[in-house]
Amino acid sequence: MLLNKAFLAIFAIAFLFSTPLISATDKDQLLQRVSDDIAARSLAADGVRFSYNMDISVTGREEYTVSLAYQPLGDRAEQWQIVSPSLAENEEVYTEAKKQIDNDVEHKPDAKDDRALIFDEMPGEANDKPIFIAEEGGIAIYAIELTEEFMNSDGGDDDGMGKILKHLKGEIAINVATEQLLWLRMFAEKPFKPMAVAKIKKFDIKLHFAPAWDGGPVVQVRSESFVSGSALFQKFNEKSDIVFSNFVQK
């Protein structure tokens, strides 16, 4: 029995030392290093263009999957191509995807969809920097302040996002070992009503990040969202998963 207790004590100590925790004194330094790395990568990639693939999966009132390929060079109308489904395989989904592409070409003729994926700075100003919450399994989690300026850094219309942001909390996660930003999450802890005729029961969006290539800029590589509730007395339950991949510098 004594031997067993001694073995357990040694095992516990070994486990603690094999899983180093980030100390309170290191949390700001880690955040600063990651922030500086993101900014440096973005600066080094200034003006760089790249191609990529986008795979979209949606479930809810509508259910569909569509795969697209983006090529930054050439005419804006030719930059996006529908990989699947083909017109013959699913006319409805193909037509809707083509309609969205044409709409973007018309209303955003100067858009650089590849550059829009680059994450160039951490959220938070001098007096509202991310606040360290905890470290779980080698992942440091920080609370962030969600602002309309940060959510609409491209200067576009917020589509009512301001009415939703005040009900949401934000978090970012950093891999302690690799010192890389992993994800940014926006979520509601409880149901809320952004307007009189709508109620959001669950709201959870997580954006995943990684370097586009070795030494490349940090880009969004995945977007997961789940929103449920009711609007105009109709319930909805929407889920989407968008994956960005195959980044190739041009």
C-alpha positions, 0 to 999 in steps of 0.5 A: 500500500505504501509503495502504491502511494509513493508511485502515485505521488511520483506520477502526479509530480511527473504529470505536473512538470510535463504539462507546464502552466503559464504563470501570471507574470508571463501572460502579458508577455506571451500575448505581446509576443504573439501580437508582435508576430502577427503584425510582423507577418502581416507587414512582411506580406504587404501586397502579397496575393494568394489563391485558396479554396473555400468549402462551405457546409450549411444546415438548418432551414437550408442544407447544402455544401459548396466548394469554391476556388479563388484566384486573385489575378486577372479580371474580378469576374473570373476570380471565383470559380465554383468547384462543386456542385456543377450545374448538372449536379445541383442547379439550385445550389450552383445558381445561388452560388453564382448569384452571390459571386456576381453580386460581389463583383457588382457591389465590391469590384475592388475587393481583395478576398484573399487579403481579407482573410489576413489577421493583422492585429489583436483586438483591444486598445491600450486600455482594453487589452485581452485579459488572461482567464486561464490555461487549459491543456497548454492553451492560454485563453483571454477575454477580449472586448468586442467592438464594432470597429474591430468587427468591421475593420474593412469599413463595411456595413455592420448589418446590425452587428452593433445590436448583437455585440452588446450581448456577446462575450469574446475570447481568444486562444493561444497555443502556449508551446508554439505561441500561435493564435488558435481561435477567436470566439464570440458567444452569448452566455444567455438568450437575448433579444436584439430586436422586439420581433426576434429572440436569440437562444444560442449564438456561438461563432468561432474563427480559427487561425493559422499561418497561410504557409511557412513564414506567411501571414496569419489567416483565417482557416475555418469559421464555425457558427451556430445560431438558434432562436426565433424571429417573427414567431418562426423558430430557426436553428442554423449551423455553418462550417466554412473551411479555407485551405490550399493557400498558394502565394502568387 
